[in-house]
Amino acid sequence: MAYVIGDDCTACGTCLPECPVEAISEGDPIYVIDPDTCTDCGACAEVCPVEAISPGD
């Protein structure tokens, strides 16, 4: 199950370099995770300062 970035995202970019498969990209206005690329490792969620990243449904 891919992780998702919620509306609390501040687009700080902290998660971007943490993704080992480069599934995160800049969206408008918040970052987005490509569900087909995400490996569900959770590295992005661990570093998010506003806890805007969570496991998807």
N, C-alpha and C positions, 0 to 999 in steps of 0.2 A: 504494500500500500504506500503510495507516494505521500510525502509531506506536502503541506499547503501553507501559504503565507496569507495571514489574515489582514483585515483592514487596519490593525494596530501598527502595521509596518511603517517605519519612518524613512525608509529608503536610505539607511545609513551605509549600506554596503558591507557590513561586517560578515554577513553570511556568504557572500560571493566567493571569496578565496577558500572557504572551508569545504566547499562541495568537491569531492574527488572525481565526479563524473561531469562537472560543469553543467548541471541541470538548472541552475539558477541564472536568470537574466533580468535585466532592467525592464520593468513594465511601465505603464503610465497610469497612475502615479507611483505604484509600489512594485517591488520585485515580484517575480513569478517563478514557480518551479514547474518544469516540464515533467508531467507525470509518467511519460514514456521513458524518460531518461533516469529519473530518480531511482536510487537503489535502496531507499528507506534506511539509510545509515544513521540519520539523526544528527550528524555533525553540525548542520546549519542551525538546528533548534538549540543546541547546546551553547552556541555563542550569541544568539539573538538577545540584545540588551533589553528589549521590550516584550520578550516572549510572544512574538507574533507568529511563530512557526510551530505547527503541530501536525501530528499524523493525520492523514486524510481519512475519510470515511470509506 
